Amino acid sequence: EIEASGVFYQVQALERWLIASDIGAFSEAIDDGDSGRLVPPGDADRLAAALAEGVGRRPRPVAAPRVADWASIAEATLATYAQATRDWATGRRTGATL
């Protein structure tokens, strides 16, 4: 259960058709139908269809990657954790429950 992946960002730079769950950073970085296919989490039938569709596909060219480098990823990760820490400290708990 992840919302992003370092490997994802590396593969994105290789100009490959990507298939990922329609959550988190994947939803933000993949243009569904243009650069890959987003699949609802847990939907095995849609995943199978996306895999079949993706054979031999290439993404449409994009002007620039949405995440430029590892430093940008690190900054976004730190900001997310900082916000989560503030939310936890103030009793505001959003997202997944533990």
C-alpha positions in Angstrom: 0.0 0.0 0.0 2.1 2.9 -1.3 1.3 6.1 -3.0 4.6 6.7 -4.7 7.8 4.9 -5.7 11.3 5.9 -6.5 11.4 3.2 -9.1 8.3 4.7 -10.6 10.1 8.0 -11.2 13.1 6.3 -12.7 11.0 4.3 -15.1 8.9 7.3 -16.0 12.1 8.9 -17.4 12.6 5.9 -19.7 9.5 6.8 -21.8 7.6 3.6 -21.1 3.9 3.0 -21.0 3.1 2.8 -17.2 0.4 0.9 -15.4 -0.3 1.9 -11.8 -3.0 2.1 -9.2 -5.1 5.3 -9.4 -3.7 6.7 -6.1 -1.3 9.3 -4.8 1.6 10.3 -7.0 0.7 7.8 -9.7 -2.6 9.6 -10.3 -0.7 12.9 -10.5 2.1 11.8 -12.8 0.3 9.5 -15.3 -1.9 11.0 -17.9 -4.4 8.1 -18.2 -4.5 7.0 -21.8 -1.6 9.2 -22.9 1.4 8.1 -20.8 -0.1 4.9 -19.3 -3.1 3.5 -17.6 -4.5 4.1 -14.1 -6.3 1.2 -12.6 -8.6 1.3 -9.5 -6.9 -0.4 -6.6 -7.9 -4.0 -6.1 -9.6 -4.3 -9.5 -8.0 -7.4 -11.0 -10.1 -7.3 -14.2 -9.1 -3.7 -15.0 -5.5 -4.5 -14.3 -5.6 -7.5 -16.7 -7.2 -5.2 -19.3 -4.5 -2.6 -18.8 -1.7 -5.1 -19.1 -3.2 -6.4 -22.4 -3.7 -2.9 -23.7 -0.2 -1.9 -22.8 1.6 -4.5 -24.9 3.8 -2.5 -27.3 2.4 0.9 -26.3 4.5 4.0 -25.9 3.5 7.1 -24.1 2.8 10.3 -26.0 5.8 12.7 -25.6 5.5 15.2 -22.8 7.3 18.5 -22.5 9.1 17.9 -19.2 8.9 15.4 -16.3 6.6 16.6 -13.5 9.2 15.7 -10.9 12.6 17.1 -11.9 15.0 15.2 -9.6 15.5 13.3 -6.4 15.9 16.6 -4.4 12.3 17.5 -5.4 11.1 14.1 -4.4 12.9 14.5 -1.0 11.4 17.9 -0.4 7.9 16.7 -1.2 8.4 13.7 1.1 9.7 15.9 4.0 6.8 18.3 3.5 4.3 15.5 3.6 5.8 14.1 6.8 5.9 17.5 8.4 2.2 18.1 7.7 1.3 14.6 9.0 3.3 15.3 12.2 1.5 18.7 12.7 -1.9 17.0 12.0 -1.1 14.2 14.5 0.0 16.7 17.2 -3.2 18.8 16.8 -5.5 15.7 16.8 -6.4 16.1 13.1 -6.1 12.7 11.7 -6.8 12.3 8.0 -6.2 9.5 5.6 -5.6 5.9 6.5 -6.2 4.8 10.1 -3.6 2.8 12.0 
